[in-house]
Every structure is written in structure tokens, then in C-alpha cells.
Amino acid sequence: MTPKTKLIVSFYLLFISMTQPVMAQGMFTQKSLTLDTASKAAWGAIEDCRKRGYSVAVAVVDRGGNVQAFYRDRFAGPHTVETAIQKAWTAVSFRQNTNDLADLLKKGVIPNQVQHNPGALLVGGGVMIQASGEIVGAIGVSGAPPGKSEKDSIDGACGQAGIKAIEEILEFGD
């Protein structure tokens, strides 16, 4: 190799090593939501649904599907508690927003058995939370009417508003 080629390869390898997760002796690092950030996302979803005239429950789960923050508005139905948690868990577990999963199920793209996976709920309202292309959790909202379709779920729109409330943290936080 010529000295110029060696230099280019060295810079390329340096660039690759800087863009990969830190690995040392079988370990790696990953991003996680703080309790404050998860709570801020949940509260953002509650506020958005309130502005739309709906009382909902909101759950934020971490990347492993564990509940990290939860709010239930005063008039949200009793079923909304478990439903919000299941929507968030489903989104993070399948690594896809639940409205997209519901649409794929309806179109027959994914097997019907997927909806019978324990804990899975394939209806709109579960939205993945990502930071720097990495899934860090999900938000699930339950209690608003379905909207025109699962794809246009009001619960999903409120969940997106919750994520928007933490958008700056997701983009610039470490």
C-alpha cells in the first residue's frame, strides 16, 4: 500500500470506530431515558389529549418494556391503564409503532397469530421513542376514540405529541 492509501484507510478505520457503540471487554453502552424525560413525555401526551377533549392514560416504557412513567387522567376509563402499558410494550417489543402493526395485520402482511402474543396489543397508540437512531423506549396512550382508522389514531397523535415534548432532549441529550 502506498503511504497515501494507508492514511486514507487509517482515517476510514478511525471514523468507523468513532461511529460505533463503545465496546470494551464484551460490554457496550446504550442510551436510556431518564425518569424526568419519561415523565415529561407522558405529561406531554396527557396535555395534548386534554386539548383535544380526551381523558387518557399514558405509559412510557424503557427499551426492555418496563414501565418507567405512568399517568392516568381523572376521567380515563379503568381499561385504559393496562391498554396504555400494552401499547407501549408492543411498540418497543416489535420495534414498530402499533398503528403500523395494526395496518400490516389488516393487510395480511404479518401472521394473524402475532396479535395473540401474550401482552401484545396491535391497535394505534403505541409509539417508539428513538434517540440517534436507537430505540430507547416507547409511549402508549389509551382513552381517546380511534379516529378515522388505526393509522390515524388519536391516541397515537397524543403519543407523538409526548415525544415532541422531549424532542430536544432526544436530539441533543447524552
C-alpha positions, -999 to 999 in steps of 0.1 A, spaced: 0 0 0 11 35 -7 15 59 22 -15 79 9 -36 47 8 -25 38 43 -35 73 55 -70 70 39 -75 36 54 -64 48 88 -88 77 87 -116 54 75 -110 30 103 -108 58 128 -142 72 115 -158 38 117 -145 32 153 -159 66 164 -194 59 150 -199 25 166 -211 18 201 -183 18 227 -171 -18 232 -146 -30 257 -141 -65 270 -176 -77 260 -195 -46 271 -213 -19 252 -231 14 261 -266 24 252 -289 54 257 -317 53 282 -344 77 291 -342 93 325 -372 93 348 -376 130 342 -376 126 304 -401 97 305 -424 117 328 -421 148 306 -431 127 275 -461 111 294 -472 145 306 -469 160 271 -492 133 258 -517 139 286 -518 176 278 -522 171 241 -551 147 246 -567 172 271 -565 199 244 -584 176 221 -610 170 248 -600 135 259 -590 120 292 -564 92 288 -538 70 304 -502 72 292 -474 48 299 -437 52 289 -416 21 289 -379 17 286 -361 -3 259 -368 -35 278 -406 -29 280 -405 -20 317 -429 8 328 -408 39 336 -436 66 338 -473 64 340 -502 89 343 -539 83 342 -561 114 338 -591 117 362 -618 105 338 -599 79 318 -617 46 319 -604 17 340 -594 -3 309 -570 25 298 -544 16 324 -534 -18 311 -541 -8 275 -516 21 276 -490 -2 290 -496 -29 265 -495 -5 236 -461 9 247 -448 -26 254 -459 -38 219 -442 -9 202 -409 -15 219 -411 -52 217 -419 -54 180 -398 -23 173 -426 -7 153 -454 17 161 -486 -1 169 -507 17 142 -483 3 116 -485 -32 131 -523 -30 130 -522 -19 94 -498 -48 85 -521 -73 103 -552 -60 85 -534 -63 51 -523 -98 60 -486 -89 58 -479 -103 93 -494 -136 106 -527 -134 125 -510 -152 154 -489 -122 162 -519 -105 178 -522 -134 202 -487 -130 216 -492 -125 253 -491 -88 262 -493 -76 225 -519 -51 215 -520 -42 178 -541 -11 178 -530 25 173 -515 44 202 -481 28 208 -452 49 195 -415 41 196 -391 66 212 -358 69 194 -326 89 200 -299 90 174 -315 61 155 -316 39 187 -348 28 203 -348 40 239 -384 32 248 -420 37 237 -451 56 248 -486 41 249 -518 62 251 -553 49 257 -586 65 261 -593 87 230 -617 74 203 -600 55 174 -601 83 148 -607 75 111 -585 44 112 -558 28 133 -533 46 111 -548 79 122 -553 70 158 -559 99 182 -541 80 209 -511 78 185 -513 115 178 -512 123 215 -482 99 219 -464 117 191 -471 150 210 -455 134 241 -424 126 221 -423 161 206 -422 174 242 -389 157 246 -376 161 211 -347 184 220 -336 160 247 -336 131 223 -317 151 196 -290 166 218 -290 147 251 -262 124 262 
